[in-house]
Amino acid sequence: MIPPARPRTVFSKFAAIWGPLIFSAVREATGSGRPAILTVVGFLVAGTLLLSFVNIEKARASRADWALSLPE
């Protein structure tokens, strides 16, 4: 699980590694930056679609329950 105090750190490291890696792989495979940019746009669209299915109230309740179960 992601530490509650540092979620941005975890996601920024993930994005900092996979974003450039996939971008450069697509650019090398196609020889052009245009498909690589479309790949980035595709990830943004996919992320937006995935987030649209998140039940915010349920996620907040789950986070509160999980935070109560953490040892101090």
PyMOL Python script that loads the backbone (N, CA, C, O; Angstrom):
from pymol import cmd

cmd.read_pdbstr("""\
ATOM      1  N   MET A   1       0.842  -1.182   0.000  1.00  0.00           N
ATOM      2  CA  MET A   1       0.000   0.000   0.000  1.00  0.00           C
ATOM      3  C   MET A   1       0.883   1.240   0.000  1.00  0.00           C
ATOM      4  O   MET A   1       2.071   1.191   0.316  1.00  0.00           O
ATOM      5  N   ILE A   2       0.271   2.321  -0.357  1.00  0.00           N
ATOM      6  CA  ILE A   2       0.970   3.603  -0.405  1.00  0.00           C
ATOM      7  C   ILE A   2       0.929   4.235   0.982  1.00  0.00           C
ATOM      8  O   ILE A   2      -0.132   4.286   1.604  1.00  0.00           O
ATOM      9  N   PRO A   3       2.070   4.718   1.475  1.00  0.00           N
ATOM     10  CA  PRO A   3       2.064   5.386   2.777  1.00  0.00           C
ATOM     11  C   PRO A   3       1.139   6.604   2.752  1.00  0.00           C
ATOM     12  O   PRO A   3       1.225   7.408   1.823  1.00  0.00           O
ATOM     13  N   PRO A   4       0.264   6.763   3.737  1.00  0.00           N
ATOM     14  CA  PRO A   4      -0.699   7.868   3.717  1.00  0.00           C
ATOM     15  C   PRO A   4      -0.040   9.248   3.714  1.00  0.00           C
ATOM     16  O   PRO A   4      -0.611  10.198   3.179  1.00  0.00           O
ATOM     17  N   ALA A   5       1.128   9.370   4.292  1.00  0.00           N
ATOM     18  CA  ALA A   5       1.772  10.683   4.377  1.00  0.00           C
ATOM     19  C   ALA A   5       2.486  11.068   3.096  1.00  0.00           C
ATOM     20  O   ALA A   5       2.844  12.234   2.932  1.00  0.00           O
ATOM     21  N   ARG A   6       2.714  10.117   2.163  1.00  0.00           N
ATOM     22  CA  ARG A   6       3.525  10.418   0.983  1.00  0.00           C
ATOM     23  C   ARG A   6       2.959   9.870  -0.325  1.00  0.00           C
ATOM     24  O   ARG A   6       3.712   9.264  -1.087  1.00  0.00           O
ATOM     25  N   PRO A   7       1.683  10.050  -0.622  1.00  0.00           N
ATOM     26  CA  PRO A   7       1.165   9.487  -1.875  1.00  0.00           C
ATOM     27  C   PRO A   7       1.739  10.151  -3.122  1.00  0.00           C
ATOM     28  O   PRO A   7       1.940   9.485  -4.138  1.00  0.00           O
ATOM     29  N   ARG A   8       2.008  11.462  -3.057  1.00  0.00           N
ATOM     30  CA  ARG A   8       2.548  12.156  -4.230  1.00  0.00           C
ATOM     31  C   ARG A   8       3.937  11.656  -4.570  1.00  0.00           C
ATOM     32  O   ARG A   8       4.300  11.580  -5.744  1.00  0.00           O
ATOM     33  N   THR A   9       4.712  11.319  -3.564  1.00  0.00           N
ATOM     34  CA  THR A   9       6.068  10.831  -3.797  1.00  0.00           C
ATOM     35  C   THR A   9       6.042   9.518  -4.564  1.00  0.00           C
ATOM     36  O   THR A   9       6.810   9.329  -5.508  1.00  0.00           O
ATOM     37  N   VAL A  10       5.171   8.626  -4.164  1.00  0.00           N
ATOM     38  CA  VAL A  10       5.079   7.318  -4.820  1.00  0.00           C
ATOM     39  C   VAL A  10       4.635   7.471  -6.266  1.00  0.00           C
ATOM     40  O   VAL A  10       5.239   6.888  -7.166  1.00  0.00           O
ATOM     41  N   PHE A  11       3.583   8.251  -6.497  1.00  0.00           N
ATOM     42  CA  PHE A  11       3.075   8.398  -7.852  1.00  0.00           C
ATOM     43  C   PHE A  11       4.020   9.197  -8.733  1.00  0.00           C
ATOM     44  O   PHE A  11       4.123   8.923  -9.928  1.00  0.00           O
ATOM     45  N   SER A  12       4.710  10.177  -8.170  1.00  0.00           N
ATOM     46  CA  SER A  12       5.639  10.949  -8.997  1.00  0.00           C
ATOM     47  C   SER A  12       6.829  10.094  -9.418  1.00  0.00           C
ATOM     48  O   SER A  12       7.325  10.240 -10.535  1.00  0.00           O
ATOM     49  N   LYS A  13       7.293   9.207  -8.546  1.00  0.00           N
ATOM     50  CA  LYS A  13       8.376   8.304  -8.927  1.00  0.00           C
ATOM     51  C   LYS A  13       7.920   7.334 -10.012  1.00  0.00           C
ATOM     52  O   LYS A  13       8.663   7.039 -10.949  1.00  0.00           O
ATOM     53  N   PHE A  14       6.704   6.849  -9.876  1.00  0.00           N
ATOM     54  CA  PHE A  14       6.145   5.944 -10.884  1.00  0.00           C
ATOM     55  C   PHE A  14       6.073   6.647 -12.236  1.00  0.00           C
ATOM     56  O   PHE A  14       6.498   6.094 -13.251  1.00  0.00           O
ATOM     57  N   ALA A  15       5.538   7.859 -12.249  1.00  0.00           N
ATOM     58  CA  ALA A  15       5.395   8.606 -13.497  1.00  0.00           C
ATOM     59  C   ALA A  15       6.755   9.011 -14.061  1.00  0.00           C
ATOM     60  O   ALA A  15       6.943   9.025 -15.278  1.00  0.00           O
ATOM     61  N   ALA A  16       7.693   9.337 -13.192  1.00  0.00           N
ATOM     62  CA  ALA A  16       9.012   9.771 -13.652  1.00  0.00           C
ATOM     63  C   ALA A  16       9.787   8.636 -14.312  1.00  0.00           C
ATOM     64  O   ALA A  16      10.674   8.884 -15.129  1.00  0.00           O
ATOM     65  N   ILE A  17       9.466   7.419 -13.971  1.00  0.00           N
ATOM     66  CA  ILE A  17      10.148   6.274 -14.575  1.00  0.00           C
ATOM     67  C   ILE A  17       9.415   5.794 -15.824  1.00  0.00           C
ATOM     68  O   ILE A  17      10.019   5.681 -16.891  1.00  0.00           O
ATOM     69  N   TRP A  18       8.133   5.514 -15.700  1.00  0.00           N
ATOM     70  CA  TRP A  18       7.399   4.894 -16.800  1.00  0.00           C
ATOM     71  C   TRP A  18       7.049   5.850 -17.926  1.00  0.00           C
ATOM     72  O   TRP A  18       7.030   5.443 -19.087  1.00  0.00           O
ATOM     73  N   GLY A  19       6.774   7.105 -17.615  1.00  0.00           N
ATOM     74  CA  GLY A  19       6.432   8.063 -18.671  1.00  0.00           C
ATOM     75  C   GLY A  19       7.529   8.211 -19.707  1.00  0.00           C
ATOM     76  O   GLY A  19       7.288   7.954 -20.887  1.00  0.00           O
ATOM     77  N   PRO A  20       8.737   8.618 -19.305  1.00  0.00           N
ATOM     78  CA  PRO A  20       9.817   8.755 -20.283  1.00  0.00           C
ATOM     79  C   PRO A  20      10.215   7.435 -20.943  1.00  0.00           C
ATOM     80  O   PRO A  20      10.596   7.410 -22.113  1.00  0.00           O
ATOM     81  N   LEU A  21      10.125   6.345 -20.192  1.00  0.00           N
ATOM     82  CA  LEU A  21      10.483   5.052 -20.753  1.00  0.00           C
ATOM     83  C   LEU A  21       9.553   4.670 -21.910  1.00  0.00           C
ATOM     84  O   LEU A  21      10.019   4.268 -22.976  1.00  0.00           O
ATOM     85  N   ILE A  22       8.266   4.796 -21.700  1.00  0.00           N
ATOM     86  CA  ILE A  22       7.298   4.444 -22.740  1.00  0.00           C
ATOM     87  C   ILE A  22       7.373   5.440 -23.894  1.00  0.00           C
ATOM     88  O   ILE A  22       7.307   5.055 -25.062  1.00  0.00           O
ATOM     89  N   PHE A  23       7.511   6.726 -23.558  1.00  0.00           N
ATOM     90  CA  PHE A  23       7.642   7.746 -24.594  1.00  0.00           C
ATOM     91  C   PHE A  23       8.826   7.441 -25.511  1.00  0.00           C
ATOM     92  O   PHE A  23       8.696   7.457 -26.735  1.00  0.00           O
ATOM     93  N   SER A  24       9.985   7.162 -24.903  1.00  0.00           N
ATOM     94  CA  SER A  24      11.177   6.908 -25.725  1.00  0.00           C
ATOM     95  C   SER A  24      11.066   5.592 -26.490  1.00  0.00           C
ATOM     96  O   SER A  24      11.567   5.490 -27.610  1.00  0.00           O
ATOM     97  N   ALA A  25      10.423   4.592 -25.912  1.00  0.00           N
ATOM     98  CA  ALA A  25      10.250   3.321 -26.616  1.00  0.00           C
ATOM     99  C   ALA A  25       9.372   3.498 -27.849  1.00  0.00           C
ATOM    100  O   ALA A  25       9.676   2.953 -28.911  1.00  0.00           O
ATOM    101  N   VAL A  26       8.289   4.252 -27.715  1.00  0.00           N
ATOM    102  CA  VAL A  26       7.407   4.488 -28.857  1.00  0.00           C
ATOM    103  C   VAL A  26       8.124   5.338 -29.907  1.00  0.00           C
ATOM    104  O   VAL A  26       7.993   5.088 -31.106  1.00  0.00           O
ATOM    105  N   ARG A  27       8.874   6.331 -29.463  1.00  0.00           N
ATOM    106  CA  ARG A  27       9.604   7.181 -30.407  1.00  0.00           C
ATOM    107  C   ARG A  27      10.654   6.376 -31.171  1.00  0.00           C
ATOM    108  O   ARG A  27      10.811   6.550 -32.380  1.00  0.00           O
ATOM    109  N   GLU A  28      11.361   5.509 -30.484  1.00  0.00           N
ATOM    110  CA  GLU A  28      12.365   4.680 -31.152  1.00  0.00           C
ATOM    111  C   GLU A  28      11.710   3.680 -32.111  1.00  0.00           C
ATOM    112  O   GLU A  28      12.235   3.417 -33.193  1.00  0.00           O
ATOM    113  N   ALA A  29      10.575   3.131 -31.713  1.00  0.00           N
ATOM    114  CA  ALA A  29       9.901   2.134 -32.544  1.00  0.00           C
ATOM    115  C   ALA A  29       9.310   2.753 -33.807  1.00  0.00           C
ATOM    116  O   ALA A  29       9.290   2.119 -34.862  1.00  0.00           O
ATOM    117  N   THR A  30       8.829   3.990 -33.699  1.00  0.00           N
ATOM    118  CA  THR A  30       8.165   4.608 -34.849  1.00  0.00           C
ATOM    119  C   THR A  30       9.048   5.599 -35.588  1.00  0.00           C
ATOM    120  O   THR A  30       8.785   5.910 -36.750  1.00  0.00           O
ATOM    121  N   GLY A  31      10.085   6.098 -34.940  1.00  0.00           N
ATOM    122  CA  GLY A  31      10.947   7.090 -35.566  1.00  0.00           C
ATOM    123  C   GLY A  31      10.381   8.488 -35.564  1.00  0.00           C
ATOM    124  O   GLY A  31      10.931   9.378 -36.212  1.00  0.00           O
ATOM    125  N   SER A  32       9.287   8.703 -34.844  1.00  0.00           N
ATOM    126  CA  SER A  32       8.648  10.013 -34.806  1.00  0.00           C
ATOM    127  C   SER A  32       8.141  10.297 -33.392  1.00  0.00           C
ATOM    128  O   SER A  32       7.795   9.383 -32.643  1.00  0.00           O
ATOM    129  N   GLY A  33       8.106  11.569 -33.049  1.00  0.00           N
ATOM    130  CA  GLY A  33       7.603  11.953 -31.739  1.00  0.00           C
ATOM    131  C   GLY A  33       6.096  12.047 -31.669  1.00  0.00           C
ATOM    132  O   GLY A  33       5.521  12.050 -30.580  1.00  0.00           O
ATOM    133  N   ARG A  34       5.448  12.124 -32.822  1.00  0.00           N
ATOM    134  CA  ARG A  34       3.987  12.270 -32.824  1.00  0.00           C
ATOM    135  C   ARG A  34       3.261  11.076 -32.199  1.00  0.00           C
ATOM    136  O   ARG A  34       2.392  11.280 -31.351  1.00  0.00           O
ATOM    137  N   PRO A  35       3.582   9.845 -32.584  1.00  0.00           N
ATOM    138  CA  PRO A  35       2.924   8.711 -31.916  1.00  0.00           C
ATOM    139  C   PRO A  35       3.254   8.652 -30.418  1.00  0.00           C
ATOM    140  O   PRO A  35       2.434   8.207 -29.615  1.00  0.00           O
ATOM    141  N   ALA A  36       4.448   9.099 -30.054  1.00  0.00           N
ATOM    142  CA  ALA A  36       4.821   9.090 -28.640  1.00  0.00           C
ATOM    143  C   ALA A  36       3.952  10.059 -27.852  1.00  0.00           C
ATOM    144  O   ALA A  36       3.534   9.754 -26.735  1.00  0.00           O
ATOM    145  N   ILE A  37       3.679  11.223 -28.428  1.00  0.00           N
ATOM    146  CA  ILE A  37       2.784  12.189 -27.779  1.00  0.00           C
ATOM    147  C   ILE A  37       1.375  11.617 -27.681  1.00  0.00           C
ATOM    148  O   ILE A  37       0.697  11.802 -26.671  1.00  0.00           O
ATOM    149  N   LEU A  38       0.937  10.927 -28.721  1.00  0.00           N
ATOM    150  CA  LEU A  38      -0.391  10.311 -28.681  1.00  0.00           C
ATOM    151  C   LEU A  38      -0.469   9.243 -27.595  1.00  0.00           C
ATOM    152  O   LEU A  38      -1.532   9.036 -27.009  1.00  0.00           O
ATOM    153  N   THR A  39       0.633   8.571 -27.323  1.00  0.00           N
ATOM    154  CA  THR A  39       0.668   7.591 -26.241  1.00  0.00           C
ATOM    155  C   THR A  39       0.448   8.282 -24.904  1.00  0.00           C
ATOM    156  O   THR A  39      -0.297   7.784 -24.060  1.00  0.00           O
ATOM    157  N   VAL A  40       1.095   9.430 -24.707  1.00  0.00           N
ATOM    158  CA  VAL A  40       0.918  10.188 -23.470  1.00  0.00           C
ATOM    159  C   VAL A  40      -0.540  10.651 -23.337  1.00  0.00           C
ATOM    160  O   VAL A  40      -1.130  10.561 -22.261  1.00  0.00           O
ATOM    161  N   VAL A  41      -1.100  11.136 -24.420  1.00  0.00           N
ATOM    162  CA  VAL A  41      -2.501  11.558 -24.408  1.00  0.00           C
ATOM    163  C   VAL A  41      -3.403  10.360 -24.085  1.00  0.00           C
ATOM    164  O   VAL A  41      -4.375  10.487 -23.340  1.00  0.00           O
ATOM    165  N   GLY A  42      -3.073   9.213 -24.648  1.00  0.00           N
ATOM    166  CA  GLY A  42      -3.843   7.997 -24.351  1.00  0.00           C
ATOM    167  C   GLY A  42      -3.809   7.634 -22.877  1.00  0.00           C
ATOM    168  O   GLY A  42      -4.823   7.220 -22.314  1.00  0.00           O
ATOM    169  N   PHE A  43      -2.648   7.786 -22.250  1.00  0.00           N
ATOM    170  CA  PHE A  43      -2.563   7.521 -20.814  1.00  0.00           C
ATOM    171  C   PHE A  43      -3.406   8.507 -20.016  1.00  0.00           C
ATOM    172  O   PHE A  43      -4.051   8.123 -19.040  1.00  0.00           O
ATOM    173  N   LEU A  44      -3.407   9.765 -20.419  1.00  0.00           N
ATOM    174  CA  LEU A  44      -4.227  10.764 -19.732  1.00  0.00           C
ATOM    175  C   LEU A  44      -5.714  10.443 -19.852  1.00  0.00           C
ATOM    176  O   LEU A  44      -6.464  10.559 -18.882  1.00  0.00           O
ATOM    177  N   VAL A  45      -6.127  10.045 -21.036  1.00  0.00           N
ATOM    178  CA  VAL A  45      -7.531   9.679 -21.253  1.00  0.00           C
ATOM    179  C   VAL A  45      -7.892   8.430 -20.442  1.00  0.00           C
ATOM    180  O   VAL A  45      -8.948   8.380 -19.813  1.00  0.00           O
ATOM    181  N   ALA A  46      -7.019   7.432 -20.460  1.00  0.00           N
ATOM    182  CA  ALA A  46      -7.281   6.205 -19.702  1.00  0.00           C
ATOM    183  C   ALA A  46      -7.354   6.495 -18.202  1.00  0.00           C
ATOM    184  O   ALA A  46      -8.210   5.950 -17.506  1.00  0.00           O
ATOM    185  N   GLY A  47      -6.466   7.345 -17.708  1.00  0.00           N
ATOM    186  CA  GLY A  47      -6.506   7.712 -16.292  1.00  0.00           C
ATOM    187  C   GLY A  47      -7.781   8.441 -15.923  1.00  0.00           C
ATOM    188  O   GLY A  47      -8.358   8.202 -14.862  1.00  0.00           O
ATOM    189  N   THR A  48      -8.219   9.329 -16.798  1.00  0.00           N
ATOM    190  CA  THR A  48      -9.467  10.061 -16.554  1.00  0.00           C
ATOM    191  C   THR A  48     -10.653   9.107 -16.532  1.00  0.00           C
ATOM    192  O   THR A  48     -11.539   9.226 -15.685  1.00  0.00           O
ATOM    193  N   LEU A  49     -10.667   8.161 -17.462  1.00  0.00           N
ATOM    194  CA  LEU A  49     -11.754   7.177 -17.480  1.00  0.00           C
ATOM    195  C   LEU A  49     -11.757   6.321 -16.222  1.00  0.00           C
ATOM    196  O   LEU A  49     -12.813   6.065 -15.643  1.00  0.00           O
ATOM    197  N   LEU A  50     -10.585   5.880 -15.802  1.00  0.00           N
ATOM    198  CA  LEU A  50     -10.509   5.069 -14.587  1.00  0.00           C
ATOM    199  C   LEU A  50     -10.972   5.857 -13.358  1.00  0.00           C
ATOM    200  O   LEU A  50     -11.684   5.323 -12.508  1.00  0.00           O
ATOM    201  N   LEU A  51     -10.570   7.110 -13.269  1.00  0.00           N
ATOM    202  CA  LEU A  51     -10.967   7.921 -12.123  1.00  0.00           C
ATOM    203  C   LEU A  51     -12.463   8.225 -12.111  1.00  0.00           C
ATOM    204  O   LEU A  51     -13.035   8.478 -11.051  1.00  0.00           O
ATOM    205  N   SER A  52     -13.092   8.204 -13.268  1.00  0.00           N
ATOM    206  CA  SER A  52     -14.525   8.475 -13.309  1.00  0.00           C
ATOM    207  C   SER A  52     -15.339   7.362 -12.650  1.00  0.00           C
ATOM    208  O   SER A  52     -16.502   7.572 -12.306  1.00  0.00           O
ATOM    209  N   PHE A  53     -14.747   6.188 -12.471  1.00  0.00           N
ATOM    210  CA  PHE A  53     -15.447   5.073 -11.836  1.00  0.00           C
ATOM    211  C   PHE A  53     -15.206   4.991 -10.330  1.00  0.00           C
ATOM    212  O   PHE A  53     -15.757   4.112  -9.667  1.00  0.00           O
ATOM    213  N   VAL A  54     -14.403   5.882  -9.790  1.00  0.00           N
ATOM    214  CA  VAL A  54     -14.090   5.846  -8.367  1.00  0.00           C
ATOM    215  C   VAL A  54     -15.250   6.427  -7.574  1.00  0.00           C
ATOM    216  O   VAL A  54     -15.718   7.529  -7.859  1.00  0.00           O
ATOM    217  N   ASN A  55     -15.704   5.691  -6.592  1.00  0.00           N
ATOM    218  CA  ASN A  55     -16.725   6.167  -5.667  1.00  0.00           C
ATOM    219  C   ASN A  55     -16.000   6.938  -4.568  1.00  0.00           C
ATOM    220  O   ASN A  55     -15.370   6.331  -3.701  1.00  0.00           O
ATOM    221  N   ILE A  56     -16.082   8.249  -4.593  1.00  0.00           N
ATOM    222  CA  ILE A  56     -15.297   9.087  -3.702  1.00  0.00           C
ATOM    223  C   ILE A  56     -15.672   8.869  -2.239  1.00  0.00           C
ATOM    224  O   ILE A  56     -14.796   8.771  -1.380  1.00  0.00           O
ATOM    225  N   GLU A  57     -16.951   8.795  -1.958  1.00  0.00           N
ATOM    226  CA  GLU A  57     -17.377   8.608  -0.562  1.00  0.00           C
ATOM    227  C   GLU A  57     -16.908   7.260  -0.010  1.00  0.00           C
ATOM    228  O   GLU A  57     -16.477   7.175   1.139  1.00  0.00           O
ATOM    229  N   LYS A  58     -16.992   6.226  -0.817  1.00  0.00           N
ATOM    230  CA  LYS A  58     -16.537   4.907  -0.397  1.00  0.00           C
ATOM    231  C   LYS A  58     -15.019   4.898  -0.182  1.00  0.00           C
ATOM    232  O   LYS A  58     -14.526   4.275   0.758  1.00  0.00           O
ATOM    233  N   ALA A  59     -14.288   5.589  -1.055  1.00  0.00           N
ATOM    234  CA  ALA A  59     -12.835   5.666  -0.912  1.00  0.00           C
ATOM    235  C   ALA A  59     -12.444   6.418   0.355  1.00  0.00           C
ATOM    236  O   ALA A  59     -11.509   6.015   1.046  1.00  0.00           O
ATOM    237  N   ARG A  60     -13.142   7.499   0.667  1.00  0.00           N
ATOM    238  CA  ARG A  60     -12.856   8.254   1.893  1.00  0.00           C
ATOM    239  C   ARG A  60     -13.146   7.418   3.132  1.00  0.00           C
ATOM    240  O   ARG A  60     -12.376   7.438   4.093  1.00  0.00           O
ATOM    241  N   ALA A  61     -14.252   6.686   3.111  1.00  0.00           N
ATOM    242  CA  ALA A  61     -14.595   5.836   4.254  1.00  0.00           C
ATOM    243  C   ALA A  61     -13.568   4.720   4.414  1.00  0.00           C
ATOM    244  O   ALA A  61     -13.167   4.398   5.533  1.00  0.00           O
ATOM    245  N   SER A  62     -13.148   4.138   3.316  1.00  0.00           N
ATOM    246  CA  SER A  62     -12.143   3.076   3.358  1.00  0.00           C
ATOM    247  C   SER A  62     -10.811   3.605   3.885  1.00  0.00           C
ATOM    248  O   SER A  62     -10.137   2.938   4.670  1.00  0.00           O
ATOM    249  N   ARG A  63     -10.444   4.791   3.455  1.00  0.00           N
ATOM    250  CA  ARG A  63      -9.186   5.377   3.926  1.00  0.00           C
ATOM    251  C   ARG A  63      -9.250   5.653   5.422  1.00  0.00           C
ATOM    252  O   ARG A  63      -8.277   5.423   6.140  1.00  0.00           O
ATOM    253  N   ALA A  64     -10.391   6.145   5.893  1.00  0.00           N
ATOM    254  CA  ALA A  64     -10.539   6.424   7.324  1.00  0.00           C
ATOM    255  C   ALA A  64     -10.454   5.127   8.123  1.00  0.00           C
ATOM    256  O   ALA A  64      -9.805   5.091   9.169  1.00  0.00           O
ATOM    257  N   ASP A  65     -11.091   4.074   7.653  1.00  0.00           N
ATOM    258  CA  ASP A  65     -11.029   2.777   8.341  1.00  0.00           C
ATOM    259  C   ASP A  65      -9.617   2.225   8.340  1.00  0.00           C
ATOM    260  O   ASP A  65      -9.159   1.669   9.338  1.00  0.00           O
ATOM    261  N   TRP A  66      -8.922   2.379   7.214  1.00  0.00           N
ATOM    262  CA  TRP A  66      -7.548   1.868   7.108  1.00  0.00           C
ATOM    263  C   TRP A  66      -6.616   2.659   8.003  1.00  0.00           C
ATOM    264  O   TRP A  66      -5.730   2.078   8.630  1.00  0.00           O
ATOM    265  N   ALA A  67      -6.792   3.974   8.080  1.00  0.00           N
ATOM    266  CA  ALA A  67      -5.933   4.804   8.913  1.00  0.00           C
ATOM    267  C   ALA A  67      -6.115   4.463  10.395  1.00  0.00           C
ATOM    268  O   ALA A  67      -5.160   4.546  11.168  1.00  0.00           O
ATOM    269  N   LEU A  68      -7.318   4.085  10.792  1.00  0.00           N
ATOM    270  CA  LEU A  68      -7.562   3.720  12.194  1.00  0.00           C
ATOM    271  C   LEU A  68      -6.884   2.412  12.558  1.00  0.00           C
ATOM    272  O   LEU A  68      -6.576   2.182  13.727  1.00  0.00           O
ATOM    273  N   SER A  69      -6.646   1.553  11.576  1.00  0.00           N
ATOM    274  CA  SER A  69      -6.051   0.247  11.873  1.00  0.00           C
ATOM    275  C   SER A  69      -4.516   0.272  11.867  1.00  0.00           C
ATOM    276  O   SER A  69      -3.886  -0.737  12.183  1.00  0.00           O
ATOM    277  N   LEU A  70      -3.909   1.410  11.512  1.00  0.00           N
ATOM    278  CA  LEU A  70      -2.453   1.509  11.501  1.00  0.00           C
ATOM    279  C   LEU A  70      -1.884   1.605  12.918  1.00  0.00           C
ATOM    280  O   LEU A  70      -2.425   2.328  13.755  1.00  0.00           O
ATOM    281  N   PRO A  71      -0.807   0.885  13.188  1.00  0.00           N
ATOM    282  CA  PRO A  71      -0.180   1.021  14.495  1.00  0.00           C
ATOM    283  C   PRO A  71       0.546   2.366  14.608  1.00  0.00           C
ATOM    284  O   PRO A  71       1.074   2.882  13.622  1.00  0.00           O
ATOM    285  N   GLU A  72       0.564   2.905  15.780  1.00  0.00           N
ATOM    286  CA  GLU A  72       1.220   4.203  15.977  1.00  0.00           C
ATOM    287  C   GLU A  72       2.645   4.090  16.365  1.00  0.00           C
ATOM    288  O   GLU A  72       3.313   5.105  16.562  1.00  0.00           O
TER     289      GLU A  72
END
""", "prot")
cmd.dss("prot")
cmd.show_as("cartoon", "prot")
cmd.util.cbc("prot")
cmd.orient("prot")
